[in-house]
Amino acid sequence: MSGIGWFLQVLALVIVGSALVLGMMYDQIRLELAVASAGGVLFLLGRWLQGRESR
């Protein structure tokens, strides 16, 4: 389970970084915020899974 949590966190960081690039390329703030929010949710899910495993 910890491996899945770690993978989700890394994937979320890639998604958030790509959100910045998408926002700059297409000049659409809503798209950038939507993609960044999805990445944030994935990061928190991964962090929750890792925290659950350590108990």
PyMOL Python script that loads the backbone (N, CA, C, O; Angstrom):
from pymol import cmd

cmd.read_pdbstr("""\
ATOM      1  N   MET A   1       0.821  -1.203   0.000  1.00  0.00           N
ATOM      2  CA  MET A   1       0.000   0.000   0.000  1.00  0.00           C
ATOM      3  C   MET A   1       0.856   1.254   0.000  1.00  0.00           C
ATOM      4  O   MET A   1       0.498   2.268  -0.600  1.00  0.00           O
ATOM      5  N   SER A   2       1.989   1.171   0.681  1.00  0.00           N
ATOM      6  CA  SER A   2       2.868   2.326   0.763  1.00  0.00           C
ATOM      7  C   SER A   2       3.433   2.681  -0.610  1.00  0.00           C
ATOM      8  O   SER A   2       3.621   3.857  -0.924  1.00  0.00           O
ATOM      9  N   GLY A   3       3.702   1.662  -1.424  1.00  0.00           N
ATOM     10  CA  GLY A   3       4.210   1.894  -2.773  1.00  0.00           C
ATOM     11  C   GLY A   3       3.195   2.612  -3.647  1.00  0.00           C
ATOM     12  O   GLY A   3       3.555   3.461  -4.462  1.00  0.00           O
ATOM     13  N   ILE A   4       1.943   2.272  -3.475  1.00  0.00           N
ATOM     14  CA  ILE A   4       0.881   2.931  -4.237  1.00  0.00           C
ATOM     15  C   ILE A   4       0.765   4.389  -3.814  1.00  0.00           C
ATOM     16  O   ILE A   4       0.585   5.271  -4.653  1.00  0.00           O
ATOM     17  N   GLY A   5       0.869   4.639  -2.523  1.00  0.00           N
ATOM     18  CA  GLY A   5       0.808   6.012  -2.013  1.00  0.00           C
ATOM     19  C   GLY A   5       1.950   6.853  -2.549  1.00  0.00           C
ATOM     20  O   GLY A   5       1.758   8.002  -2.947  1.00  0.00           O
ATOM     21  N   TRP A   6       3.146   6.266  -2.557  1.00  0.00           N
ATOM     22  CA  TRP A   6       4.319   6.974  -3.083  1.00  0.00           C
ATOM     23  C   TRP A   6       4.144   7.265  -4.560  1.00  0.00           C
ATOM     24  O   TRP A   6       4.443   8.369  -5.015  1.00  0.00           O
ATOM     25  N   PHE A   7       3.661   6.280  -5.316  1.00  0.00           N
ATOM     26  CA  PHE A   7       3.445   6.460  -6.750  1.00  0.00           C
ATOM     27  C   PHE A   7       2.419   7.568  -7.016  1.00  0.00           C
ATOM     28  O   PHE A   7       2.611   8.385  -7.917  1.00  0.00           O
ATOM     29  N   LEU A   8       1.346   7.598  -6.247  1.00  0.00           N
ATOM     30  CA  LEU A   8       0.330   8.633  -6.429  1.00  0.00           C
ATOM     31  C   LEU A   8       0.890  10.021  -6.146  1.00  0.00           C
ATOM     32  O   LEU A   8       0.534  10.986  -6.822  1.00  0.00           O
ATOM     33  N   GLN A   9       1.762  10.126  -5.155  1.00  0.00           N
ATOM     34  CA  GLN A   9       2.364  11.422  -4.836  1.00  0.00           C
ATOM     35  C   GLN A   9       3.271  11.896  -5.962  1.00  0.00           C
ATOM     36  O   GLN A   9       3.243  13.071  -6.326  1.00  0.00           O
ATOM     37  N   VAL A  10       4.071  10.999  -6.514  1.00  0.00           N
ATOM     38  CA  VAL A  10       4.960  11.374  -7.620  1.00  0.00           C
ATOM     39  C   VAL A  10       4.134  11.742  -8.851  1.00  0.00           C
ATOM     40  O   VAL A  10       4.425  12.728  -9.528  1.00  0.00           O
ATOM     41  N   LEU A  11       3.107  10.948  -9.137  1.00  0.00           N
ATOM     42  CA  LEU A  11       2.231  11.243 -10.267  1.00  0.00           C
ATOM     43  C   LEU A  11       1.559  12.600 -10.093  1.00  0.00           C
ATOM     44  O   LEU A  11       1.422  13.355 -11.055  1.00  0.00           O
ATOM     45  N   ALA A  12       1.143  12.909  -8.880  1.00  0.00           N
ATOM     46  CA  ALA A  12       0.496  14.191  -8.603  1.00  0.00           C
ATOM     47  C   ALA A  12       1.457  15.351  -8.840  1.00  0.00           C
ATOM     48  O   ALA A  12       1.050  16.388  -9.365  1.00  0.00           O
ATOM     49  N   LEU A  13       2.724  15.194  -8.462  1.00  0.00           N
ATOM     50  CA  LEU A  13       3.699  16.256  -8.697  1.00  0.00           C
ATOM     51  C   LEU A  13       3.908  16.492 -10.193  1.00  0.00           C
ATOM     52  O   LEU A  13       4.071  17.633 -10.625  1.00  0.00           O
ATOM     53  N   VAL A  14       3.903  15.428 -10.973  1.00  0.00           N
ATOM     54  CA  VAL A  14       4.022  15.564 -12.432  1.00  0.00           C
ATOM     55  C   VAL A  14       2.798  16.271 -12.996  1.00  0.00           C
ATOM     56  O   VAL A  14       2.922  17.132 -13.866  1.00  0.00           O
ATOM     57  N   ILE A  15       1.625  15.914 -12.507  1.00  0.00           N
ATOM     58  CA  ILE A  15       0.380  16.531 -12.992  1.00  0.00           C
ATOM     59  C   ILE A  15       0.347  18.017 -12.647  1.00  0.00           C
ATOM     60  O   ILE A  15      -0.044  18.835 -13.480  1.00  0.00           O
ATOM     61  N   VAL A  16       0.751  18.372 -11.434  1.00  0.00           N
ATOM     62  CA  VAL A  16       0.747  19.782 -11.030  1.00  0.00           C
ATOM     63  C   VAL A  16       1.745  20.577 -11.874  1.00  0.00           C
ATOM     64  O   VAL A  16       1.465  21.710 -12.266  1.00  0.00           O
ATOM     65  N   GLY A  17       2.898  19.991 -12.148  1.00  0.00           N
ATOM     66  CA  GLY A  17       3.872  20.656 -13.014  1.00  0.00           C
ATOM     67  C   GLY A  17       3.359  20.847 -14.421  1.00  0.00           C
ATOM     68  O   GLY A  17       3.588  21.887 -15.038  1.00  0.00           O
ATOM     69  N   SER A  18       2.661  19.842 -14.932  1.00  0.00           N
ATOM     70  CA  SER A  18       2.104  19.972 -16.282  1.00  0.00           C
ATOM     71  C   SER A  18       0.961  20.984 -16.306  1.00  0.00           C
ATOM     72  O   SER A  18       0.697  21.589 -17.345  1.00  0.00           O
ATOM     73  N   ALA A  19       0.284  21.173 -15.182  1.00  0.00           N
ATOM     74  CA  ALA A  19      -0.781  22.176 -15.114  1.00  0.00           C
ATOM     75  C   ALA A  19      -0.207  23.567 -15.344  1.00  0.00           C
ATOM     76  O   ALA A  19      -0.823  24.394 -16.017  1.00  0.00           O
ATOM     77  N   LEU A  20       0.965  23.823 -14.787  1.00  0.00           N
ATOM     78  CA  LEU A  20       1.614  25.110 -15.000  1.00  0.00           C
ATOM     79  C   LEU A  20       1.940  25.317 -16.473  1.00  0.00           C
ATOM     80  O   LEU A  20       1.711  26.394 -17.023  1.00  0.00           O
ATOM     81  N   VAL A  21       2.473  24.282 -17.106  1.00  0.00           N
ATOM     82  CA  VAL A  21       2.808  24.371 -18.533  1.00  0.00           C
ATOM     83  C   VAL A  21       1.550  24.563 -19.367  1.00  0.00           C
ATOM     84  O   VAL A  21       1.545  25.372 -20.295  1.00  0.00           O
ATOM     85  N   LEU A  22       0.484  23.832 -19.052  1.00  0.00           N
ATOM     86  CA  LEU A  22      -0.775  23.984 -19.794  1.00  0.00           C
ATOM     87  C   LEU A  22      -1.325  25.399 -19.644  1.00  0.00           C
ATOM     88  O   LEU A  22      -1.810  25.993 -20.607  1.00  0.00           O
ATOM     89  N   GLY A  23      -1.244  25.921 -18.448  1.00  0.00           N
ATOM     90  CA  GLY A  23      -1.740  27.274 -18.210  1.00  0.00           C
ATOM     91  C   GLY A  23      -0.967  28.316 -18.991  1.00  0.00           C
ATOM     92  O   GLY A  23      -1.546  29.282 -19.489  1.00  0.00           O
ATOM     93  N   MET A  24       0.334  28.126 -19.101  1.00  0.00           N
ATOM     94  CA  MET A  24       1.151  29.093 -19.851  1.00  0.00           C
ATOM     95  C   MET A  24       0.958  28.938 -21.358  1.00  0.00           C
ATOM     96  O   MET A  24       0.945  29.931 -22.086  1.00  0.00           O
ATOM     97  N   MET A  25       0.808  27.700 -21.829  1.00  0.00           N
ATOM     98  CA  MET A  25       0.674  27.466 -23.271  1.00  0.00           C
ATOM     99  C   MET A  25      -0.675  27.950 -23.810  1.00  0.00           C
ATOM    100  O   MET A  25      -0.741  28.628 -24.836  1.00  0.00           O
ATOM    101  N   TYR A  26      -1.740  27.592 -23.107  1.00  0.00           N
ATOM    102  CA  TYR A  26      -3.082  27.881 -23.606  1.00  0.00           C
ATOM    103  C   TYR A  26      -3.708  29.121 -22.983  1.00  0.00           C
ATOM    104  O   TYR A  26      -4.781  29.551 -23.408  1.00  0.00           O
ATOM    105  N   ASP A  27      -3.056  29.696 -21.990  1.00  0.00           N
ATOM    106  CA  ASP A  27      -3.544  30.904 -21.323  1.00  0.00           C
ATOM    107  C   ASP A  27      -4.976  30.733 -20.807  1.00  0.00           C
ATOM    108  O   ASP A  27      -5.823  31.612 -20.969  1.00  0.00           O
ATOM    109  N   GLN A  28      -5.216  29.591 -20.188  1.00  0.00           N
ATOM    110  CA  GLN A  28      -6.529  29.300 -19.617  1.00  0.00           C
ATOM    111  C   GLN A  28      -6.355  28.979 -18.139  1.00  0.00           C
ATOM    112  O   GLN A  28      -5.907  27.892 -17.772  1.00  0.00           O
ATOM    113  N   ILE A  29      -6.710  29.925 -17.314  1.00  0.00           N
ATOM    114  CA  ILE A  29      -6.520  29.786 -15.873  1.00  0.00           C
ATOM    115  C   ILE A  29      -7.416  28.686 -15.300  1.00  0.00           C
ATOM    116  O   ILE A  29      -6.995  27.947 -14.410  1.00  0.00           O
ATOM    117  N   ARG A  30      -8.638  28.574 -15.801  1.00  0.00           N
ATOM    118  CA  ARG A  30      -9.550  27.546 -15.271  1.00  0.00           C
ATOM    119  C   ARG A  30      -9.016  26.144 -15.521  1.00  0.00           C
ATOM    120  O   ARG A  30      -9.104  25.278 -14.651  1.00  0.00           O
ATOM    121  N   LEU A  31      -8.462  25.918 -16.711  1.00  0.00           N
ATOM    122  CA  LEU A  31      -7.886  24.613 -17.021  1.00  0.00           C
ATOM    123  C   LEU A  31      -6.696  24.329 -16.108  1.00  0.00           C
ATOM    124  O   LEU A  31      -6.545  23.220 -15.596  1.00  0.00           O
ATOM    125  N   GLU A  32      -5.862  25.332 -15.914  1.00  0.00           N
ATOM    126  CA  GLU A  32      -4.693  25.174 -15.052  1.00  0.00           C
ATOM    127  C   GLU A  32      -5.115  24.837 -13.626  1.00  0.00           C
ATOM    128  O   GLU A  32      -4.549  23.938 -13.005  1.00  0.00           O
ATOM    129  N   LEU A  33      -6.102  25.553 -13.110  1.00  0.00           N
ATOM    130  CA  LEU A  33      -6.565  25.290 -11.744  1.00  0.00           C
ATOM    131  C   LEU A  33      -7.236  23.930 -11.613  1.00  0.00           C
ATOM    132  O   LEU A  33      -7.079  23.261 -10.592  1.00  0.00           O
ATOM    133  N   ALA A  34      -7.985  23.513 -12.634  1.00  0.00           N
ATOM    134  CA  ALA A  34      -8.649  22.208 -12.582  1.00  0.00           C
ATOM    135  C   ALA A  34      -7.627  21.076 -12.567  1.00  0.00           C
ATOM    136  O   ALA A  34      -7.761  20.125 -11.797  1.00  0.00           O
ATOM    137  N   VAL A  35      -6.615  21.177 -13.412  1.00  0.00           N
ATOM    138  CA  VAL A  35      -5.590  20.128 -13.460  1.00  0.00           C
ATOM    139  C   VAL A  35      -4.761  20.143 -12.176  1.00  0.00           C
ATOM    140  O   VAL A  35      -4.433  19.085 -11.639  1.00  0.00           O
ATOM    141  N   ALA A  36      -4.423  21.326 -11.686  1.00  0.00           N
ATOM    142  CA  ALA A  36      -3.660  21.429 -10.441  1.00  0.00           C
ATOM    143  C   ALA A  36      -4.470  20.887  -9.263  1.00  0.00           C
ATOM    144  O   ALA A  36      -3.906  20.249  -8.374  1.00  0.00           O
ATOM    145  N   SER A  37      -5.761  21.126  -9.243  1.00  0.00           N
ATOM    146  CA  SER A  37      -6.614  20.601  -8.169  1.00  0.00           C
ATOM    147  C   SER A  37      -6.677  19.078  -8.208  1.00  0.00           C
ATOM    148  O   SER A  37      -6.634  18.425  -7.165  1.00  0.00           O
ATOM    149  N   ALA A  38      -6.780  18.518  -9.404  1.00  0.00           N
ATOM    150  CA  ALA A  38      -6.784  17.056  -9.536  1.00  0.00           C
ATOM    151  C   ALA A  38      -5.461  16.477  -9.029  1.00  0.00           C
ATOM    152  O   ALA A  38      -5.448  15.447  -8.355  1.00  0.00           O
ATOM    153  N   GLY A  39      -4.367  17.131  -9.349  1.00  0.00           N
ATOM    154  CA  GLY A  39      -3.070  16.692  -8.843  1.00  0.00           C
ATOM    155  C   GLY A  39      -2.985  16.797  -7.336  1.00  0.00           C
ATOM    156  O   GLY A  39      -2.424  15.921  -6.678  1.00  0.00           O
ATOM    157  N   GLY A  40      -3.536  17.859  -6.789  1.00  0.00           N
ATOM    158  CA  GLY A  40      -3.540  18.022  -5.331  1.00  0.00           C
ATOM    159  C   GLY A  40      -4.337  16.941  -4.629  1.00  0.00           C
ATOM    160  O   GLY A  40      -3.932  16.443  -3.579  1.00  0.00           O
ATOM    161  N   VAL A  41      -5.458  16.583  -5.203  1.00  0.00           N
ATOM    162  CA  VAL A  41      -6.289  15.523  -4.616  1.00  0.00           C
ATOM    163  C   VAL A  41      -5.544  14.193  -4.667  1.00  0.00           C
ATOM    164  O   VAL A  41      -5.568  13.434  -3.698  1.00  0.00           O
ATOM    165  N   LEU A  42      -4.877  13.903  -5.795  1.00  0.00           N
ATOM    166  CA  LEU A  42      -4.102  12.670  -5.889  1.00  0.00           C
ATOM    167  C   LEU A  42      -2.962  12.655  -4.867  1.00  0.00           C
ATOM    168  O   LEU A  42      -2.682  11.621  -4.260  1.00  0.00           O
ATOM    169  N   PHE A  43      -2.307  13.802  -4.679  1.00  0.00           N
ATOM    170  CA  PHE A  43      -1.219  13.881  -3.709  1.00  0.00           C
ATOM    171  C   PHE A  43      -1.737  13.592  -2.302  1.00  0.00           C
ATOM    172  O   PHE A  43      -1.122  12.835  -1.550  1.00  0.00           O
ATOM    173  N   LEU A  44      -2.860  14.194  -1.956  1.00  0.00           N
ATOM    174  CA  LEU A  44      -3.421  13.965  -0.617  1.00  0.00           C
ATOM    175  C   LEU A  44      -3.872  12.526  -0.429  1.00  0.00           C
ATOM    176  O   LEU A  44      -3.745  11.971   0.662  1.00  0.00           O
ATOM    177  N   LEU A  45      -4.393  11.926  -1.476  1.00  0.00           N
ATOM    178  CA  LEU A  45      -4.790  10.517  -1.404  1.00  0.00           C
ATOM    179  C   LEU A  45      -3.563   9.636  -1.173  1.00  0.00           C
ATOM    180  O   LEU A  45      -3.596   8.720  -0.351  1.00  0.00           O
ATOM    181  N   GLY A  46      -2.490   9.915  -1.897  1.00  0.00           N
ATOM    182  CA  GLY A  46      -1.258   9.155  -1.698  1.00  0.00           C
ATOM    183  C   GLY A  46      -0.689   9.344  -0.307  1.00  0.00           C
ATOM    184  O   GLY A  46      -0.215   8.391   0.310  1.00  0.00           O
ATOM    185  N   ARG A  47      -0.735  10.557   0.182  1.00  0.00           N
ATOM    186  CA  ARG A  47      -0.230  10.835   1.543  1.00  0.00           C
ATOM    187  C   ARG A  47      -1.079  10.122   2.589  1.00  0.00           C
ATOM    188  O   ARG A  47      -0.557   9.605   3.576  1.00  0.00           O
ATOM    189  N   TRP A  48      -2.380  10.099   2.368  1.00  0.00           N
ATOM    190  CA  TRP A  48      -3.272   9.403   3.290  1.00  0.00           C
ATOM    191  C   TRP A  48      -2.977   7.902   3.299  1.00  0.00           C
ATOM    192  O   TRP A  48      -2.965   7.276   4.358  1.00  0.00           O
ATOM    193  N   LEU A  49      -2.737   7.323   2.109  1.00  0.00           N
ATOM    194  CA  LEU A  49      -2.417   5.908   2.038  1.00  0.00           C
ATOM    195  C   LEU A  49      -1.106   5.590   2.753  1.00  0.00           C
ATOM    196  O   LEU A  49      -1.000   4.571   3.435  1.00  0.00           O
ATOM    197  N   GLN A  50      -0.117   6.454   2.598  1.00  0.00           N
ATOM    198  CA  GLN A  50       1.148   6.229   3.296  1.00  0.00           C
ATOM    199  C   GLN A  50       0.987   6.368   4.802  1.00  0.00           C
ATOM    200  O   GLN A  50       1.566   5.582   5.552  1.00  0.00           O
ATOM    201  N   GLY A  51       0.230   7.330   5.258  1.00  0.00           N
ATOM    202  CA  GLY A  51      -0.006   7.507   6.687  1.00  0.00           C
ATOM    203  C   GLY A  51      -0.765   6.355   7.295  1.00  0.00           C
ATOM    204  O   GLY A  51      -0.526   5.979   8.442  1.00  0.00           O
ATOM    205  N   ARG A  52      -1.674   5.800   6.536  1.00  0.00           N
ATOM    206  CA  ARG A  52      -2.474   4.675   7.002  1.00  0.00           C
ATOM    207  C   ARG A  52      -1.604   3.427   7.157  1.00  0.00           C
ATOM    208  O   ARG A  52      -1.811   2.617   8.060  1.00  0.00           O
ATOM    209  N   GLU A  53      -0.638   3.289   6.268  1.00  0.00           N
ATOM    210  CA  GLU A  53       0.252   2.127   6.300  1.00  0.00           C
ATOM    211  C   GLU A  53       1.201   2.167   7.496  1.00  0.00           C
ATOM    212  O   GLU A  53       1.557   1.117   8.031  1.00  0.00           O
ATOM    213  N   SER A  54       1.611   3.352   7.921  1.00  0.00           N
ATOM    214  CA  SER A  54       2.601   3.463   8.983  1.00  0.00           C
ATOM    215  C   SER A  54       2.019   3.220  10.378  1.00  0.00           C
ATOM    216  O   SER A  54       2.777   3.091  11.340  1.00  0.00           O
ATOM    217  N   ARG A  55       0.731   3.157  10.505  1.00  0.00           N
ATOM    218  CA  ARG A  55       0.116   2.933  11.826  1.00  0.00           C
ATOM    219  C   ARG A  55       0.264   1.518  12.280  1.00  0.00           C
ATOM    220  O   ARG A  55      -0.196   1.166  13.366  1.00  0.00           O
TER     221      ARG A  55
END
""", "prot")
cmd.dss("prot")
cmd.show_as("cartoon", "prot")
cmd.util.cbc("prot")
cmd.orient("prot")
